Amino acid sequence: MKKLLFLIMIMPLAGVFSQTKNLYSVGLMQPKIGQTQAFESAWKTHLTKYHNGESKRQVFEIVSGDYAGFYQLAEGPLGYADMDIDMPDSKAHDLDISSTISAKIAVEKLGNTYRWLDTLSYNYKDVTASKYIQTNYYVKPGKMPEFMNEVRRSVIINEEIKNPSSNRAYVLTYAGSKPVFVIRTALKDGFKQLEPDYSPSTTAAFKAAYINKFGQSEWDKMRGSTTTIYNLINEMETMLVKHRPDLSSVIK
């Protein structure tokens, strides 16, 4: 698994043993105070040497929340078989990291694998964006099927009312007793989409279509004032993220 060194994966569902390439590896790294420019410079050099061939990386910067100042280093899409393949120059690659990058890093979080869920993603095919809102839901043990069912219902209703938003959904694989569901919403027009008057609200249309399709009792069960979808999770966190093409592999 040297090919996945200091990487996490962000994306899952659909047959654990499938050979479909829908896995993504994403590492979180935070430079030491005062070392951000030095880290970026060292990473660019490393990227040019090792990650502009088959082994590519896309880099995103987290700009809000508890992880503000962290970088996400993503690889994918991958299949499970790809995890059996070591980089041909893995020793030189690892040495380069330890000698040029590691000393500039304060925190790194590694080792998680996520699978992309196409049926729980919405309106993503023709949307290009460089800025995103990412929400991580820490789902209660045993509640993931119910949580996913509600997300699927939301996709169905959004399709019906032609909601202009766009997002991709992911689930942490091999999560044990700490399941995680990730929704990454694309902001094709940038962070200005977060302005309250940027676009008309779809809340009323969503509620009406949901009740019409699934019934008032189901709305009350999942969205009501006393019993909500948030009873399925222990906690959640939301962050703003932007793509850093200057730190990413060239995609041809």
Phi and psi restraints in degrees (value plus and minus 20) as a CYANA .aco file:
   2 LYS   PHI     -82.2   -42.2
   2 LYS   PSI     -47.7    -7.7
   3 LYS   PHI     -81.1   -41.1
   3 LYS   PSI     -43.4    -3.4
   4 LEU   PHI    -123.0   -83.0
   4 LEU   PSI       2.7    42.7
   5 LEU   PHI     -74.5   -34.5
   5 LEU   PSI     118.6   158.6
   6 PHE   PHI      18.3    58.3
   6 PHE   PSI      30.1    70.1
   7 LEU   PHI    -146.2  -106.2
   7 LEU   PSI     129.7   169.7
   8 ILE   PHI    -135.9   -95.9
   8 ILE   PSI     143.0   183.0
   9 MET   PHI    -133.2   -93.2
   9 MET   PSI     120.0   160.0
  10 ILE   PHI    -145.7  -105.7
  10 ILE   PSI      70.5   110.5
  11 MET   PHI     132.9   172.9
  11 MET   PSI      98.8   138.8
  12 PRO   PHI    -172.2  -132.2
  12 PRO   PSI     148.4   188.4
  13 LEU   PHI     117.5   157.5
  13 LEU   PSI     158.2   198.2
  14 ALA   PHI      49.5    89.5
  14 ALA   PSI      64.1   104.1
  15 GLY   PHI      38.7    78.7
  15 GLY   PSI      78.5   118.5
  16 VAL   PHI     -76.3   -36.3
  16 VAL   PSI     -51.6   -11.6
  17 PHE   PHI    -120.7   -80.7
  17 PHE   PSI      -5.6    34.4
  18 SER   PHI     -87.0   -47.0
  18 SER   PSI     127.2   167.2
  19 GLN   PHI    -112.0   -72.0
  19 GLN   PSI     -16.4    23.6
  20 THR   PHI     -79.6   -39.6
  20 THR   PSI     117.4   157.4
  21 LYS   PHI    -108.4   -68.4
  21 LYS   PSI      66.6   106.6
  22 ASN   PHI    -154.3  -114.3
  22 ASN   PSI       4.3    44.3
  23 LEU   PHI    -121.4   -81.4
  23 LEU   PSI     126.7   166.7
  24 TYR   PHI    -153.6  -113.6
  24 TYR   PSI     117.0   157.0
  25 SER   PHI    -126.2   -86.2
  25 SER   PSI     104.8   144.8
  26 VAL   PHI    -154.1  -114.1
  26 VAL   PSI      99.5   139.5
  27 GLY   PHI    -120.4   -80.4
  27 GLY   PSI     121.8   161.8
  28 LEU   PHI    -125.2   -85.2
  28 LEU   PSI     106.6   146.6
  29 MET   PHI    -156.2  -116.2
  29 MET   PSI     118.6   158.6
  30 GLN   PHI    -140.7  -100.7
  30 GLN   PSI      99.6   139.6
  31 PRO   PHI     -86.2   -46.2
  31 PRO   PSI     134.8   174.8
  32 LYS   PHI     -85.6   -45.6
  32 LYS   PSI     137.0   177.0
  33 ILE   PHI     -77.3   -37.3
  33 ILE   PSI     108.6   148.6
  34 GLY   PHI      63.1   103.1
  34 GLY   PSI     -19.8    20.2
  35 GLN   PHI    -132.0   -92.0
  35 GLN   PSI      -9.9    30.1
  36 THR   PHI     -81.8   -41.8
  36 THR   PSI     -68.8   -28.8
  37 GLN   PHI     -84.3   -44.3
  37 GLN   PSI     -59.7   -19.7
  38 ALA   PHI     -85.4   -45.4
  38 ALA   PSI     -59.8   -19.8
  39 PHE   PHI     -82.3   -42.3
  39 PHE   PSI     -68.4   -28.4
  40 GLU   PHI     -81.1   -41.1
  40 GLU   PSI     -61.2   -21.2
  41 SER   PHI     -83.6   -43.6
  41 SER   PSI     -65.1   -25.1
  42 ALA   PHI     -86.0   -46.0
  42 ALA   PSI     -59.1   -19.1
  43 TRP   PHI     -84.8   -44.8
  43 TRP   PSI     -61.8   -21.8
  44 LYS   PHI     -78.6   -38.6
  44 LYS   PSI     -62.7   -22.7
  45 THR   PHI     -84.8   -44.8
  45 THR   PSI     -64.5   -24.5
  46 HIS   PHI     -82.9   -42.9
  46 HIS   PSI     -62.9   -22.9
  47 LEU   PHI     -78.1   -38.1
  47 LEU   PSI     -66.6   -26.6
  48 THR   PHI     -81.4   -41.4
  48 THR   PSI     -58.3   -18.3
  49 LYS   PHI     -96.4   -56.4
  49 LYS   PSI     -55.7   -15.7
  50 TYR   PHI    -145.3  -105.3
  50 TYR   PSI     -32.7     7.3
  51 HIS   PHI    -151.0  -111.0
  51 HIS   PSI      11.0    51.0
  52 ASN   PHI    -137.2   -97.2
  52 ASN   PSI      -4.4    35.6
  53 GLY   PHI    -127.2   -87.2
  53 GLY   PSI    -146.5  -106.5
  54 GLU   PHI     -93.7   -53.7
  54 GLU   PSI     -52.6   -12.6
  55 SER   PHI    -110.1   -70.1
  55 SER   PSI      69.0   109.0
  56 LYS   PHI    -120.3   -80.3
  56 LYS   PSI     137.2   177.2
  57 ARG   PHI    -153.7  -113.7
  57 ARG   PSI     119.7   159.7
  58 GLN   PHI    -132.5   -92.5
  58 GLN   PSI     114.9   154.9
  59 VAL   PHI    -136.0   -96.0
  59 VAL   PSI     115.9   155.9
  60 PHE   PHI    -147.1  -107.1
  60 PHE   PSI     125.4   165.4
  61 GLU   PHI    -128.6   -88.6
  61 GLU   PSI     108.0   148.0
  62 ILE   PHI    -106.1   -66.1
  62 ILE   PSI     106.2   146.2
  63 VAL   PHI    -136.2   -96.2
  63 VAL   PSI     -15.0    25.0
  64 SER   PHI    -171.4  -131.4
  64 SER   PSI     143.8   183.8
  65 GLY   PHI      64.0   104.0
  65 GLY   PSI    -190.5  -150.5
  66 ASP   PHI     -83.6   -43.6
  66 ASP   PSI     -43.1    -3.1
  67 TYR   PHI    -122.1   -82.1
  67 TYR   PSI      -3.8    36.2
  68 ALA   PHI     -77.3   -37.3
  68 ALA   PSI     112.7   152.7
  69 GLY   PHI      75.2   115.2
  69 GLY   PSI     -28.4    11.6
  70 PHE   PHI    -104.7   -64.7
  70 PHE   PSI     135.5   175.5
  71 TYR   PHI    -134.9   -94.9
  71 TYR   PSI     118.5   158.5
  72 GLN   PHI    -120.3   -80.3
  72 GLN   PSI     105.3   145.3
  73 LEU   PHI    -129.9   -89.9
  73 LEU   PSI      91.1   131.1
  74 ALA   PHI    -131.4   -91.4
  74 ALA   PSI     119.4   159.4
  75 GLU   PHI    -146.9  -106.9
  75 GLU   PSI     116.9   156.9
  76 GLY   PHI     131.1   171.1
  76 GLY   PSI     155.9   195.9
  77 PRO   PHI     -96.2   -56.2
  77 PRO   PSI     129.7   169.7
  78 LEU   PHI    -148.9  -108.9
  78 LEU   PSI     141.2   181.2
  79 GLY   PHI    -131.3   -91.3
  79 GLY   PSI     147.3   187.3
  80 TYR   PHI     -81.0   -41.0
  80 TYR   PSI     -53.0   -13.0
  81 ALA   PHI     -82.3   -42.3
  81 ALA   PSI     -49.4    -9.4
  82 ASP   PHI     -84.6   -44.6
  82 ASP   PSI     -44.2    -4.2
  83 MET   PHI     -91.0   -51.0
  83 MET   PSI     -35.6     4.4
  84 ASP   PHI    -103.4   -63.4
  84 ASP   PSI     -27.4    12.6
  85 ILE   PHI    -120.3   -80.3
  85 ILE   PSI     100.7   140.7
  86 ASP   PHI    -104.5   -64.5
  86 ASP   PSI     127.9   167.9
  87 MET   PHI     -80.6   -40.6
  87 MET   PSI     119.1   159.1
  88 PRO   PHI     -78.1   -38.1
  88 PRO   PSI     -52.9   -12.9
  89 ASP   PHI    -131.9   -91.9
  89 ASP   PSI      20.1    60.1
  90 SER   PHI     -81.8   -41.8
  90 SER   PSI     -56.7   -16.7
  91 LYS   PHI     -85.5   -45.5
  91 LYS   PSI     -64.7   -24.7
  92 ALA   PHI     -86.2   -46.2
  92 ALA   PSI     -58.1   -18.1
  93 HIS   PHI     -80.7   -40.7
  93 HIS   PSI     -69.8   -29.8
  94 ASP   PHI     -84.7   -44.7
  94 ASP   PSI     -58.9   -18.9
  95 LEU   PHI     -84.7   -44.7
  95 LEU   PSI     -59.3   -19.3
  96 ASP   PHI     -83.8   -43.8
  96 ASP   PSI     -60.6   -20.6
  97 ILE   PHI     -82.0   -42.0
  97 ILE   PSI     -69.2   -29.2
  98 SER   PHI     -86.4   -46.4
  98 SER   PSI     -50.4   -10.4
  99 SER   PHI    -111.4   -71.4
  99 SER   PSI     -42.2    -2.2
 100 THR   PHI    -138.9   -98.9
 100 THR   PSI     -41.9    -1.9
 101 ILE   PHI    -137.7   -97.7
 101 ILE   PSI     -63.4   -23.4
 102 SER   PHI     -74.4   -34.4
 102 SER   PSI     -59.8   -19.8
 103 ALA   PHI     -87.8   -47.8
 103 ALA   PSI     -35.0     5.0
 104 LYS   PHI    -116.1   -76.1
 104 LYS   PSI     -20.6    19.4
 105 ILE   PHI    -122.8   -82.8
 105 ILE   PSI     109.6   149.6
 106 ALA   PHI    -108.9   -68.9
 106 ALA   PSI     -60.6   -20.6
 107 VAL   PHI    -160.4  -120.4
 107 VAL   PSI     117.8   157.8
 108 GLU   PHI    -159.8  -119.8
 108 GLU   PSI     119.1   159.1
 109 LYS   PHI    -140.4  -100.4
 109 LYS   PSI     105.3   145.3
 110 LEU   PHI    -149.4  -109.4
 110 LEU   PSI     145.1   185.1
 111 GLY   PHI      75.1   115.1
 111 GLY   PSI     -16.3    23.7
 112 ASN   PHI    -118.9   -78.9
 112 ASN   PSI     128.6   168.6
 113 THR   PHI    -143.5  -103.5
 113 THR   PSI     108.1   148.1
 114 TYR   PHI    -139.1   -99.1
 114 TYR   PSI     132.1   172.1
 115 ARG   PHI    -137.6   -97.6
 115 ARG   PSI     116.9   156.9
 116 TRP   PHI     -95.3   -55.3
 116 TRP   PSI     115.5   155.5
 117 LEU   PHI    -129.7   -89.7
 117 LEU   PSI      79.2   119.2
 118 ASP   PHI     -87.3   -47.3
 118 ASP   PSI     -57.8   -17.8
 119 THR   PHI     -93.0   -53.0
 119 THR   PSI     -34.1     5.9
 120 LEU   PHI    -126.0   -86.0
 120 LEU   PSI     -13.7    26.3
 121 SER   PHI    -119.8   -79.8
 121 SER   PSI     137.6   177.6
 122 TYR   PHI    -154.4  -114.4
 122 TYR   PSI     109.3   149.3
 123 ASN   PHI      32.9    72.9
 123 ASN   PSI      24.8    64.8
 124 TYR   PHI    -123.2   -83.2
 124 TYR   PSI     -35.2     4.8
 125 LYS   PHI     -86.2   -46.2
 125 LYS   PSI     -60.9   -20.9
 126 ASP   PHI    -130.6   -90.6
 126 ASP   PSI      -1.8    38.2
 127 VAL   PHI    -124.2   -84.2
 127 VAL   PSI     104.1   144.1
 128 THR   PHI    -130.4   -90.4
 128 THR   PSI     110.2   150.2
 129 ALA   PHI    -167.1  -127.1
 129 ALA   PSI     137.2   177.2
 130 SER   PHI    -139.9   -99.9
 130 SER   PSI     -23.3    16.7
 131 LYS   PHI    -151.5  -111.5
 131 LYS   PSI     127.5   167.5
 132 TYR   PHI    -166.5  -126.5
 132 TYR   PSI     138.7   178.7
 133 ILE   PHI    -129.3   -89.3
 133 ILE   PSI     107.0   147.0
 134 GLN   PHI    -135.3   -95.3
 134 GLN   PSI     108.1   148.1
 135 THR   PHI    -139.4   -99.4
 135 THR   PSI     106.1   146.1
 136 ASN   PHI    -124.0   -84.0
 136 ASN   PSI     101.0   141.0
 137 TYR   PHI    -123.5   -83.5
 137 TYR   PSI     103.3   143.3
 138 TYR   PHI    -115.7   -75.7
 138 TYR   PSI      74.0   114.0
 139 VAL   PHI     -97.6   -57.6
 139 VAL   PSI     122.7   162.7
 140 LYS   PHI     -85.0   -45.0
 140 LYS   PSI     123.7   163.7
 141 PRO   PHI     -74.1   -34.1
 141 PRO   PSI     112.7   152.7
 142 GLY   PHI      65.5   105.5
 142 GLY   PSI     -26.3    13.7
 143 LYS   PHI    -122.0   -82.0
 143 LYS   PSI     -21.5    18.5
 144 MET   PHI     -81.4   -41.4
 144 MET   PSI     -63.9   -23.9
 145 PRO   PHI     -77.5   -37.5
 145 PRO   PSI     -61.4   -21.4
 146 GLU   PHI     -87.4   -47.4
 146 GLU   PSI     -60.0   -20.0
 147 PHE   PHI     -84.0   -44.0
 147 PHE   PSI     -65.6   -25.6
 148 MET   PHI     -83.8   -43.8
 148 MET   PSI     -56.8   -16.8
 149 ASN   PHI     -81.4   -41.4
 149 ASN   PSI     -59.9   -19.9
 150 GLU   PHI     -90.0   -50.0
 150 GLU   PSI     -57.4   -17.4
 151 VAL   PHI     -83.1   -43.1
 151 VAL   PSI     -61.0   -21.0
 152 ARG   PHI     -82.6   -42.6
 152 ARG   PSI     -61.2   -21.2
 153 ARG   PHI     -80.3   -40.3
 153 ARG   PSI     -60.3   -20.3
 154 SER   PHI     -82.7   -42.7
 154 SER   PSI     -59.9   -19.9
 155 VAL   PHI     -80.8   -40.8
 155 VAL   PSI     -65.8   -25.8
 156 ILE   PHI     -79.6   -39.6
 156 ILE   PSI     -64.7   -24.7
 157 ILE   PHI     -89.7   -49.7
 157 ILE   PSI     -60.7   -20.7
 158 ASN   PHI     -81.1   -41.1
 158 ASN   PSI     -57.2   -17.2
 159 GLU   PHI     -84.2   -44.2
 159 GLU   PSI     -59.6   -19.6
 160 GLU   PHI     -86.9   -46.9
 160 GLU   PSI     -61.5   -21.5
 161 ILE   PHI    -112.6   -72.6
 161 ILE   PSI     -18.3    21.7
 162 LYS   PHI      36.5    76.5
 162 LYS   PSI      29.4    69.4
 163 ASN   PHI     -78.8   -38.8
 163 ASN   PSI     110.8   150.8
 164 PRO   PHI     -96.6   -56.6
 164 PRO   PSI     -24.6    15.4
 165 SER   PHI     -91.2   -51.2
 165 SER   PSI     148.6   188.6
 166 SER   PHI    -167.4  -127.4
 166 SER   PSI     111.9   151.9
 167 ASN   PHI    -172.8  -132.8
 167 ASN   PSI     141.2   181.2
 168 ARG   PHI    -140.6  -100.6
 168 ARG   PSI     126.5   166.5
 169 ALA   PHI    -137.7   -97.7
 169 ALA   PSI     124.7   164.7
 170 TYR   PHI    -160.5  -120.5
 170 TYR   PSI     133.4   173.4
 171 VAL   PHI    -151.9  -111.9
 171 VAL   PSI     119.3   159.3
 172 LEU   PHI     -91.3   -51.3
 172 LEU   PSI     106.8   146.8
 173 THR   PHI    -108.1   -68.1
 173 THR   PSI     133.9   173.9
 174 TYR   PHI      32.0    72.0
 174 TYR   PSI      25.6    65.6
 175 ALA   PHI    -104.8   -64.8
 175 ALA   PSI     -31.6     8.4
 176 GLY   PHI      42.4    82.4
 176 GLY   PSI    -148.1  -108.1
 177 SER   PHI    -111.8   -71.8
 177 SER   PSI      -9.3    30.7
 178 LYS   PHI    -148.2  -108.2
 178 LYS   PSI      44.9    84.9
 179 PRO   PHI     -86.0   -46.0
 179 PRO   PSI     123.4   163.4
 180 VAL   PHI    -152.3  -112.3
 180 VAL   PSI     114.2   154.2
 181 PHE   PHI    -140.2  -100.2
 181 PHE   PSI     111.7   151.7
 182 VAL   PHI    -138.6   -98.6
 182 VAL   PSI     111.5   151.5
 183 ILE   PHI    -139.6   -99.6
 183 ILE   PSI     104.1   144.1
 184 ARG   PHI    -135.8   -95.8
 184 ARG   PSI      89.8   129.8
 185 THR   PHI    -114.3   -74.3
 185 THR   PSI     105.4   145.4
 186 ALA   PHI    -100.9   -60.9
 186 ALA   PSI     114.5   154.5
 187 LEU   PHI    -130.5   -90.5
 187 LEU   PSI      66.2   106.2
 188 LYS   PHI     -83.7   -43.7
 188 LYS   PSI     -45.0    -5.0
 189 ASP   PHI    -123.1   -83.1
 189 ASP   PSI      -7.0    33.0
 190 GLY   PHI      68.0   108.0
 190 GLY   PSI    -194.3  -154.3
 191 PHE   PHI     -85.1   -45.1
 191 PHE   PSI     -35.1     4.9
 192 LYS   PHI     -82.9   -42.9
 192 LYS   PSI     -38.5     1.5
 193 GLN   PHI     -83.2   -43.2
 193 GLN   PSI     -36.2     3.8
 194 LEU   PHI    -100.8   -60.8
 194 LEU   PSI     -30.5     9.5
 195 GLU   PHI     -80.4   -40.4
 195 GLU   PSI     115.2   155.2
 196 PRO   PHI     -80.4   -40.4
 196 PRO   PSI     -45.6    -5.6
 197 ASP   PHI    -124.5   -84.5
 197 ASP   PSI      -2.9    37.1
 198 TYR   PHI     -85.5   -45.5
 198 TYR   PSI     -63.9   -23.9
 199 SER   PHI    -164.8  -124.8
 199 SER   PSI     135.2   175.2
 200 PRO   PHI     -79.9   -39.9
 200 PRO   PSI     123.4   163.4
 201 SER   PHI     -87.7   -47.7
 201 SER   PSI     121.4   161.4
 202 THR   PHI    -125.5   -85.5
 202 THR   PSI     -11.8    28.2
 203 THR   PHI     -78.8   -38.8
 203 THR   PSI     -69.5   -29.5
 204 ALA   PHI     -85.3   -45.3
 204 ALA   PSI     -62.0   -22.0
 205 ALA   PHI     -85.8   -45.8
 205 ALA   PSI     -59.0   -19.0
 206 PHE   PHI     -82.7   -42.7
 206 PHE   PSI     -68.3   -28.3
 207 LYS   PHI     -81.1   -41.1
 207 LYS   PSI     -65.6   -25.6
 208 ALA   PHI     -83.0   -43.0
 208 ALA   PSI     -63.4   -23.4
 209 ALA   PHI     -88.4   -48.4
 209 ALA   PSI     -57.8   -17.8
 210 TYR   PHI     -82.5   -42.5
 210 TYR   PSI     -69.4   -29.4
 211 ILE   PHI     -84.0   -44.0
 211 ILE   PSI     -58.7   -18.7
 212 ASN   PHI     -83.3   -43.3
 212 ASN   PSI     -56.9   -16.9
 213 LYS   PHI    -108.0   -68.0
 213 LYS   PSI     -60.4   -20.4
 214 PHE   PHI    -132.5   -92.5
 214 PHE   PSI     -34.8     5.2
 215 GLY   PHI      83.0   123.0
 215 GLY   PSI     133.3   173.3
 216 GLN   PHI     -82.7   -42.7
 216 GLN   PSI     -58.1   -18.1
 217 SER   PHI     -84.5   -44.5
 217 SER   PSI     -57.1   -17.1
 218 GLU   PHI     -89.9   -49.9
 218 GLU   PSI     -57.4   -17.4
 219 TRP   PHI     -81.9   -41.9
 219 TRP   PSI     -66.2   -26.2
 220 ASP   PHI     -83.5   -43.5
 220 ASP   PSI     -56.3   -16.3
 221 LYS   PHI     -84.9   -44.9
 221 LYS   PSI     -64.7   -24.7
 222 MET   PHI    -119.1   -79.1
 222 MET   PSI     -45.1    -5.1
 223 ARG   PHI    -144.6  -104.6
 223 ARG   PSI     -21.3    18.7
 224 GLY   PHI     -88.7   -48.7
 224 GLY   PSI     153.4   193.4
 225 SER   PHI     -93.0   -53.0
 225 SER   PSI     -44.8    -4.8
 226 THR   PHI    -121.5   -81.5
 226 THR   PSI     -57.1   -17.1
 227 THR   PHI    -140.8  -100.8
 227 THR   PSI      93.5   133.5
 228 THR   PHI    -144.2  -104.2
 228 THR   PSI     150.2   190.2
 229 ILE   PHI     -80.4   -40.4
 229 ILE   PSI     -44.1    -4.1
 230 TYR   PHI     -89.8   -49.8
 230 TYR   PSI     -32.3     7.7
 231 ASN   PHI     -92.4   -52.4
 231 ASN   PSI     -30.3     9.7
 232 LEU   PHI    -108.7   -68.7
 232 LEU   PSI     -27.5    12.5
 233 ILE   PHI    -143.6  -103.6
 233 ILE   PSI     136.0   176.0
 234 ASN   PHI    -106.1   -66.1
 234 ASN   PSI     -58.0   -18.0
 235 GLU   PHI    -185.9  -145.9
 235 GLU   PSI     151.1   191.1
 236 MET   PHI    -167.3  -127.3
 236 MET   PSI     137.2   177.2
 237 GLU   PHI    -161.1  -121.1
 237 GLU   PSI     123.1   163.1
 238 THR   PHI    -145.2  -105.2
 238 THR   PSI     120.1   160.1
 239 MET   PHI    -163.2  -123.2
 239 MET   PSI     132.3   172.3
 240 LEU   PHI    -114.2   -74.2
 240 LEU   PSI     117.7   157.7
 241 VAL   PHI    -154.8  -114.8
 241 VAL   PSI     122.0   162.0
 242 LYS   PHI    -150.7  -110.7
 242 LYS   PSI     122.8   162.8
 243 HIS   PHI     -92.0   -52.0
 243 HIS   PSI     120.5   160.5
 244 ARG   PHI    -135.4   -95.4
 244 ARG   PSI      64.9   104.9
 245 PRO   PHI     -81.5   -41.5
 245 PRO   PSI     -46.6    -6.6
 246 ASP   PHI     -88.6   -48.6
 246 ASP   PSI     -37.3     2.7
 247 LEU   PHI    -129.7   -89.7
 247 LEU   PSI     -11.9    28.1
 248 SER   PHI    -132.1   -92.1
 248 SER   PSI     137.5   177.5
 249 SER   PHI     -85.1   -45.1
 249 SER   PSI     131.1   171.1
 250 VAL   PHI     -95.5   -55.5
 250 VAL   PSI     106.6   146.6
 251 ILE   PHI    -117.3   -77.3
 251 ILE   PSI      99.2   139.2
